[in-house]
Amino acid sequence: MSKSWDKYSDDEIVEAIGKAENSEKFPYGVKSIDTHGDKERARKICLNSVRNGRSRWIAAGKPDDLIVFIGRRYSPPDVNPNWVRLVKYFLQKDGVSDLYKALLICRVALKTHPEGSNLSEADAIFVDQVIARVREENHDKT
């Protein structure tokens, strides 16, 4: 039986893409928009692409598996035949740690409902710093 790749969150897929691409010049493999190497901007673009890819995949009736479907557009097999294999490898190998997931959820909640948060701006900055540090220090583990 084949593995179900759609169980992974968009954030998990984005992190796996970042690891598979492994590029300073083109973080997350983003080349269509000049990010000037800005990892956060590239990550947002990648996340949007993954979200759109998942929506197109669902609308198309879920042909193939999700990663193959996204990969056909994001990094076509004739350009990078290893992309799907590498993204799947990083999804299986590492996934995203529970702490990292909790921090991302916390940050999303802060951005979505800043007025309803009990965290100070300093706490919000701290959460962002921890997320950045986890990404940097554990690039191959988060």
Secondary structure, DSSP 8 states (H G I E B T S, - for coil): ----GGGS-HHHHHHHHHHHH--SSSGGG--SS--TT-HHHHHHHHHHHHHHHHHHHHHTT--S-HHHHHHHHHS-TTT-TTHHHHHHHHHHHT---HHHHHHHHHHHHHHH-GGG----HHHHHHHHHHHHHHHHHTTTT-
